Amino acid sequence: MSTNNEFNVVVIEDDEADFMILESLLQASQRFRFQLTHVRSFQQAQQYLTEECHDIFLLDYFLGADTAIDFLKEASVLHIPQPVVVLTGADSGRIDDEVIELGAADFIPKNELSTSLLERTIHHAVEHKRAEINLEQLAKRDPLTGLGNRLLFEEMLEASLARAERKKGKLAVLFLDLDRFKEINDSLGHPTGDLLLTLIADRIRKVLRGSDFAARIGGDEFTILVDEINAYEDAVLVANKLLDAIAPPTAIRGHELNISASIGIALYPENGKTPIKLMQKADIALYEAKRHGINRLQCFTAKLQTQLEKSIKLEKGLRRAMEHNECELYLQPKWNLSDRKIIGFEALLRWLEDEGGVRRFVSPAEFIPIAEKTGLIVPLGEWVIRQACKMLKAWEAAGVSDFPIAINVSPIQLKPGNFGASLKAILEREGIPASLLEIELTEETLVDMNSEDDNALAELEQIRSTGARISIDDFGTGYSSLKYLKHFPADCLKIDKSFVSVEGVDSLAEPAICRAIVTMAESLGMQVVAEGIETEAQFQALTAMNCSMGQGYLIAKPMPAEQALRFAQSHNGKDLEKSGPSPSVEGSNGQ
């Protein structure tokens, strides 16, 4: 770009006489110096769209078979930083409106051209465009690190893809995620975490070339556009430089931190030709890198493509299942360990897929992650609540009204900030006492809520205000702080089944951990449910350590709603030991 008194101008004009008039008028300027580049066709002008060594385009409206409309549309796709001023010999208000609507900075009839008019038009157009770009840049910057945000990254990527397509070039999209950042953020606090993110952003900047671009798209996630590469190895080289730059020990607020990162790589054109496809595949490659450890990089591969296609198929199938009522709730009893009496049920989502007349159960381990990643978990979760309430209503009509139903809630459902209000509305509409509904959240949800600044805790307080109980599921598998647990509005802890039972072993899997959880829950005034009780020996060991409630195959597997109602009717107030366990029903233990 030039100085404020000098402008590099690309004149796109197919009439030599008209160009000479323009040239003489601009050279007569006493205020500014104009360096001109003359281009005679739209095709020749296209190459200048991808260069940034000039300040403005002066564009004749008619260029042979082409018009300024074609050029302006191309400029819009590329998000060029230079203004375009359109010139024409035609006297038409319609043309004026049309080019301005398409993004032209100004429109000048050729019969009105003068040195002063050109000076004023070029100067104002360039200054206005620069101010506009500066404002856009400020609005599209991450306030903490100064890097771009997701919106700016997508715009830069879209423009780079257009250039790469024209030049038959290559580029790469990198997704970078810090390893174990949540642990640092939780243990040392947000100010330390913020300083670390700022430092990491600075290290990323120092590695990149001028043609590359980096953004922070959320939390400890960064995206990098590696532009104008020749081969796959160039992207890997940059990724390795980034890993090396991030790795040195970092002293922050008196703490020496050892940081590493994981990187996923997607290449254009091999892995996709649009921003959304490249970013999606870089994200999948990042997930694969993190799955294999820390300080790793992973390129998108044919194997990952197969996994992606499977995920897309699952997503489509799940949407179809929701539309055609292929989902249903199975129920697994919960019972007092002291007298083995039923105290309630846990609702477990099941998907019975109908594919070409063949029906099969799809494992929740397959479809729940897809539902969470796509946001389908929100409408699916609402459906689960409504179904549970309808079951409770039907049970009441059948004379069974003392068995609450627990439902699993994903942290994704809490993020929009209206879960509590939605829950209250459903309870009121169905006429169900909130005391008959229990909300189960995983320990991971608790960890996320303490590492993210959001409204989740307020959501939980709103849930409590309805009268519904809250349980922490899978307890012991995460890294929750006891300090946070003390203030967490929960009524019950559920000991994860991995601590209770191991396949082929009768005894308790981790008695010391189970005892510690029971003791801690008692001190906090919480109840305890042990999941996955499969043998009498496990039952006896948990009873001896004063665990209050249990759930598992020893009494019953998950069962369809109709069978669960009959089970509840037959065991209402009865000792389960005398009644005996229910017959085996398809389903998994607490999943």
DRENKOL-895536 format. One record per residue (C-alpha): residue in one letter; x, y, z. Coordinates in steps of 0.001 Angstrom, whole numbers, padded with zeros to 6 digits, always signed. Layout:
AXYZ ...
***
This chain:
M+000000+000000+000000 S+001139+003560-000675 T+001431+006632+001556 N-001370+009152+002087 N-000048+011331-000764 E+000711+008610-003276 F-001695+006092-004775 N-001094+003013-006925 V-004047+002827-009305 V-005074-000058-011552 V-007036+001355-014481 I-009159-001268-016240 E-010083+000348-019545 D-010308-001198-023028 D-010444+002178-024838 E-006927+003576-025310 A-008178+007135-025833 D-010198+007085-022617 F-007180+005760-020704 M-004991+008591-022064 I-007562+011154-020858 L-007564+009582-017395 E-003789+009474-017328 S-003417+013161-018235 L-006003+014237-015637 L-004298+012266-012860 Q-000794+013426-013797 A-002035+017027-013592 S-002765+016597-009878 Q-000926+018977-007528 R-002156+017223-004342 F-001255+013586-004994 R+001043+011368-007030 F-000654+008578-008984 Q+001197+005480-010215 L-000919+003865-012956 T-001147+000283-014177 H-003191-000070-017356 V-005212-003279-017883 R-007325-003747-021013 S-009612-006698-020188 F-011518-008367-017397 Q-009405-011525-017778 Q-006164-009576-017330 A-007634-007663-014391 Q-008407-010879-012494 Q-004728-011452-011643 Y-004634-008094-009801 L-007518-009144-007565 T-005180-011426-005623 E-002397-008851-005214 E-002213-006158-002543 C+000470-003841-004013 H-002081-001313-005278 D-004655+000955-003611 I-007672+001265-005875 F-009307+000060-009114 L-010709+002494-011671 L-012994+000277-013709 D-014732+000958-017018 Y-018286-000410-016850 F-018172-001943-020347 L-015220-004284-021082 G-016001-006009-024357 A-018375-008873-023597 D-017918-008342-019837 T-019132-005595-017523 A-018120-004155-014174 I-020749-006440-012603 D-018566-009501-013246 F-015515-007842-011698 L-017424-006624-008627 K-018887-010075-007985 E-015414-011616-008166 A-014021-008915-005861 S-016773-009596-003343 V-015966-013318-003190 L-012268-012551-002595 H-012940-009854+000063 I-010379-007595-001620 P-009081-004710+000545 Q-009076-002166-002313 P-012061+000026-003262 V-013475-000071-006800 V-014649+003075-008602 V-016724+002472-011740 L-016515+004774-014803 T-018982+004796-017680 G-020012+006778-020706 A-023619+005696-020229 D-025980+008027-018375 S-028002+005630-016271 G-029187+005885-012695 R-029921+002153-012811 I-026238+001318-013449 D-025222+003678-010635 D-027490+001916-008112 E-026514-001536-009335 V-022735-001132-008953 I-023026+000577-005559 E-025232-002268-004344 L-022563-004758-005469 G-019881-003016-003421 A-018414-000294-005637 A-017072+002661-003661 D-018327+005202-006198 F-019648+005732-009732 I-018466+008536-012086 P-019824+009376-015570 K-016895+009897-017942 N-018274+013194-019219 E-017898+014653-015718 L-014250+013659-015188 S-011837+016305-013933 T-008591+016287-011974 S-010249+017616-008825 L-013116+015098-009022 L-010699+012171-009496 E-008468+013414-006647 R-011394+013700-004265 T-013009+010409-005325 I-009804+008326-005105 H-008663+009876-001826 H-012054+009485-000121 A-012608+005948-001443 V-009205+004736-000222 E-009463+006421+003195 H-013027+005218+003694 K-012041+001649+002767 R-009061+001714+005148 A-011256+002971+008005 E-013865+000316+007194 I-011226-002434+007231 N-009809-001190+010547 L-013262-001254+012154 E-013945-004719+010754 Q-010594-005960+012008 L-011318-004658+015515 A-014730-006329+015531 K-013266-009593+014284 R-010338-009833+016703 D-010079-011936+019815 P-009873-009322+022624 L-007514-011443+024757 T-004827-012461+022246 G-005312-009970+019417 L-005555-012831+016929 G-008509-013101+014576 N-011767-014698+015682 R-013684-017472+013913 L-015563-015078+011610 L-012393-013365+010395 F-010627-016711+009969 E-013442-018033+007776 E-013341-014870+005630 M-009552-015093+005203 L-009814-018788+004370 E-012560-018167+001800 A-010434-015533+000041 S-007341-017790+000109 L-009333-020681-001344 A-010490-018492-004240 R-006866-017498-004973 A-005672-021101-004680 E-008378-022297-007069 R-007400-019700-009663 K-003685-020390-009369 K-004096-024189-008998 G-002300-023834-005665 K-002439-025572-002284 L-003068-024492+001298 A-003568-026113+004687 V-005866-025521+007658 L-004446-026390+011085 F-006491-026837+014259 L-004329-026435+017383 D-005473-027282+020907 L-003403-027002+024095 D-002967-030227+026062 R-004313-030264+029653 F-005125-026549+029597 K-008204-027086+031793 E-006063-028499+034571 I-003902-025362+034566 N-006930-023080+034380 D-008694-024852+037262 S-005684-025239+039540 L-003978-021863+038978 G-006993-019709+038040 H-008287-017812+035015 P-005766-014923+035202 T-002899-017400+034843 G-004768-019211+032070 D-005339-015935+030223 L-001650-014989+030461 L-000723-018401+029106 L-003097-018031+026142 T-001614-014622+025348 L+001901-016070+025440 I+000942-019017+023227 A-000672-016642+020712 D+002597-014669+020563 R+004601-017845+019953 I+002227-018833+017151 R+002657-015416+015490 K+006454-015713+015485 V+006339-019036+013606 L+004004-017946+010825 R+004888-016232+007552 G+003277-013007+006402 S+000903-014900+004098 D-000347-017151+006927 F-003104-016264+009377 A-003954-017395+012927 A-007154-017088+014970 R-008380-018071+018412 I-011820-019597+017979 G-012594-020357+021619 G-011032-021479+024897 D-007609-022923+024123 E-008429-023669+020473 F-006527-021950+017658 T-006829-022203+013871 I-004000-021489+011440 L-004226-020889+007702 V-000967-021954+006018 D-001253-020339+002609 E+000563-020986-000669 I+002257-024318+000055 N+003661-026743-002497 A+003034-030076-000792 Y+001728-031879+002280 E+005240-031807+003799 D+005155-027981+003960 A+002102-028056+006251 V+003717-030715+008460 L+006867-028584+008681 V+004855-025586+009933 A+002931-027800+012388 N+006174-029177+013833 K+007566-025647+014176 L+004434-024681+016099 L+004758-027670+018448 D+008439-026820+019035 A+007651-023147+019665 I+004965-023953+022242 A+006981-026636+024082 P+009620-024583+026050 P+008822-024249+029806 T+006942-021067+030621 A+007216-019041+033845 I+003915-017335+034715 R+003051-015811+038097 G+005733-017767+039886 H+004801-021088+038280 E+006898-022903+035689 L+004472-024481+033258 N+005268-027217+030769 I+002878-026840+027867 S+002307-028933+024784 A-000231-028871+021981 S-001945-031180+019526 I-002566-030280+015879 G-004942-031547+013199 I-004218-030786+009526 A-006505-030636+006482 L-005211-029876+002976 Y-006730-028113-000010 P-007722-029506-002455 E-007187-033084-001239 N-009437-032890+001849 G-012011-030314+000727 K-012635-027174-001277 T-014788-025106+001107 P-014028-023490+004481 I-016556-025634+006342 K-015215-028926+004943 L-011565-028069+005632 M-012288-026845+009151 Q-014432-029880+009876 K-011711-032264+008717 A-008919-030413+010541 D-011049-030685+013697 I-011510-034432+013175 A-007752-034843+012646 L-007118-032879+015861 Y-009442-035188+017793 E-007538-038172+016424 A-004197-036599+017421 K-005405-036029+020998 R-006778-039558+021169 H-003233-040886+020777 G-001622-038726+023460 I-000111-035253+023748 N+002234-033146+021616 R+001090-034859+018424 L-000008-033872+014958 Q-002342-035727+012637 C-003262-035178+009003 F-006733-036027+007779 T-006571-039517+006219 A-008698-042006+004310 K-009381-043805+007599 L-010666-040592+009135 Q-012751-040025+005989 T-014408-043390+006620 Q-015100-042374+010225 L-016519-039058+009011 E-018825-040803+006554 K-019979-043091+009360 S-020673-040058+011568 I-022625-038350+008786 K-024643-041525+008243 L-025341-041762+011981 E-026416-038128+012090 K-028830-038601+009189 G-030138-041785+010773 L-030641-040080+014117 R-032563-037220+012512 R-034753-039781+010761 A-035201-041678+014026 M-036440-038539+015764 E-038889-037874+012919 H-040181-041470+012782 N-040268-042268+016513 E-037512-044873+016411 C-036248-043768+019841 E-037638-045041+023132 L-036837-044976+026812 Y-035726-048059+028706 L-035841-047984+032509 Q-033496-049547+035052 P-034554-049812+038709 K-032682-048185+041578 W-033072-049741+045024 N-032203-049340+048681 L-029346-051583+049705 S-030708-051923+053260 D-034004-053631+052303 R-033684-054026+048501 K-036871-052079+047875 I-037360-050150+044637 I-036927-046400+045115 G-037030-045244+041490 F-035769-045754+037938 E-033180-044319+035585 A-034379-043564+032060 L-031930-044717+029375 L-032314-043662+025754 R-032459-046438+023169 W-032445-046134+019375 L-033932-049067+017493 E-032848-048311+013945 D-034973-049555+011071 E-032704-049935+008038 G-034361-051578+005073 G-036688-053621+007257 V-033822-054800+009496 R-034095-053475+013042 R-031071-053161+015309 F-030191-051335+018513 V-027625-048586+017982 S-025323-048245+020978 P-025631-044953+022913 A-021819-044851+022811 E-022186-044414+019022 F-025008-041913+018720 I-024816-039746+021878 P-021434-038157+020862 I-022897-037448+017405 A-026013-035910+018978 E-023837-033684+021186 K-021536-032602+018371 T-024411-031701+016029 G-026643-030088+018669 L-029331-032755+018198 I-028923-033558+021891 V-031018-030467+022737 P-034283-031526+020994 L-033524-035162+021862 G-033109-034213+025525 E-036413-032335+025518 W-038083-035410+024030 V-036632-037566+026844 I-038039-035209+029499 R-041484-035192+027881 Q-041512-038979+027556 A-040449-039441+031181 C-043229-037100+032318 K-045797-038962+030193 M-044626-042250+031763 L-045017-040816+035245 K-048525-039643+034306 A-049445-043099+032984 W-047991-044771+036073 E-050038-042504+038316 A-053182-043590+036467 A-052107-047214+037000 G-051716-046705+040752 V-047910-046340+040813 S-046847-042906+042025 D-043862-043303+044357 F-041046-044020+041888 P-039111-040985+040563 I-037439-041242+037170 A-033882-039972+036662 I-032844-038616+033253 N-029352-037959+031925 V-028658-034389+030810 S-025733-033371+028611 P-023784-030181+029382 I-024690-029107+025829 Q-028323-028857+026970 L-027364-026319+029640 K-025432-023973+027336 P-028364-022143+025677 G-029398-020924+029146 N-033071-021938+028987 F-032974-025552+030212 G-034422-024760+033651 A-037279-022741+032164 S-038008-025471+029599 L-038015-028142+032324 K-040423-026124+034449 A-042768-025571+031483 I-042881-029306+030652 L-043548-030269+034290 E-046397-027759+034520 R-047880-028798+031168 E-047847-032503+032079 G-048961-031851+035664 I-046045-033815+037171 P-044570-032984+040609 A-040913-032000+040138 S-039989-034309+043029 L-040673-037247+040686 L-037929-036135+038304 E-034188-036350+038893 I-031560-034700+036684 E-028298-036619+036266 L-025177-034705+035176 T-021771-036277+034678 E-018781-035243+036754 E-017256-033936+033514 T-020080-031384+033401 L-019060-030156+036841 V-015429-029818+035698 D-016462-027898+032547 M-018651-025520+034518 N-015734-024572+036716 S-013364-024001+033805 E-015787-022050+031632 D-017370-018716+032445 D-020999-019401+031626 N-024450-019503+033184 A-024494-023242+033935 L-024512-022876+037733 A-027418-020453+037466 E-029167-023060+035319 L-028670-025687+038021 E-030049-023374+040674 Q-033107-022869+038483 I-033482-026645+038166 R-033328-026937+041954 S-035928-024195+042285 T-038433-026401+040397 G-038080-029064+043099 A-036264-031604+040906 R-033298-033460+042400 I-029789-033345+040906 S-027305-036222+040819 I-023659-036324+039733 D-023218-039357+037497 D-020001-041316+036773 F-018429-039866+039913 G-014736-040586+040385 T-013841-040601+036680 G-013185-036849+036374 Y-011075-034298+038190 S-013618-032277+040134 S-012364-030162+043011 L-013845-030923+046432 K-014097-027166+046958 Y-016434-026876+043971 L-018293-030054+044919 K-019136-028532+048291 H-020931-025631+046608 F-022411-027657+043759 P-026213-027886+044159 A-026434-031703+044031 D-028366-034217+046132 C-026676-037455+045175 L-023387-038956+043917 K-023393-042007+041658 I-020287-044176+041968 D-019139-045037+038462 K-019625-048710+037604 S-015922-049117+036734 F-015197-048912+040492 V-017933-051440+041329 S-017622-054324+038887 V-015137-055877+036489 E-016185-058583+034054 G-015546-062057+035431 V-014821-060879+038998 D-017330-061318+041837 S-015744-058952+044348 L-015880-055149+044404 A-013509-053707+041772 E-012154-050737+043766 P-013290-050995+047411 A-011003-048202+048665 I-012340-045706+046093 C-015946-046718+046770 R-015435-046293+050516 A-013832-042864+050038 I-016751-041652+047889 V-019328-042916+050384 T-017505-041215+053286 M-017146-037947+051372 A-020819-037954+050332 E-021901-038518+053931 S-019803-035558+055082 L-021455-033366+052431 G-024961-034588+053260 M-025400-036358+049916 Q-026870-039754+049119 V-024873-042363+047175 V-025918-044729+044392 A-023498-047463+043311 E-023891-048293+039614 G-023173-051645+038012 I-023832-054019+040956 E-023736-057465+039368 T-022919-059919+042177 E-023996-060637+045729 A-020418-060083+046926 Q-020415-056543+045527 F-023794-055890+047118 Q-022577-057090+050543 A-019362-055046+050374 L-021238-051841+049487 T-023822-052467+052204 A-021045-052905+054767 M-019581-049476+053925 N-023031-047821+054322 C-023655-047117+050633 S-027353-046283+050587 M-028566-047203+047087 G-027694-049427+044169 Q-028371-050117+040525 G-027300-052996+038299 Y-027813-056429+036785 L-028063-058108+040208 I-031652-056884+040352 A-032566-055827+036818 K-031264-054801+033435 P-032809-051831+031595 M-036286-052730+030302 P-038988-051215+028063 A-041491-048868+029684 E-044386-051376+029715 Q-042241-054000+031403 A-040905-051408+033854 L-044473-050528+034871 R-045299-054191+035504 F-042028-054513+037438 A-042919-051471+039551 Q-046446-052809+040207 S-045195-056238+041233 H-042465-054869+043506 N-044307-051871+044918 G-043305-051886+048588 K-041942-055458+048373 D-038511-056833+049228 L-036641-057476+045982 E-034622-060274+047565 K-037833-062251+047978 S-039122-061312+044549 G-035883-062171+042733 P-034228-060421+039812 S-036083-059578+036638 P-035479-061579+033479 S-032684-060406+031215 V-033743-057654+028828 E-031765-056107+025975 G-029809-053093+027076 S-026607-052155+028809 N-025977-051620+032460 G-026557-047928+033066 Q-025713-046771+029545 
***
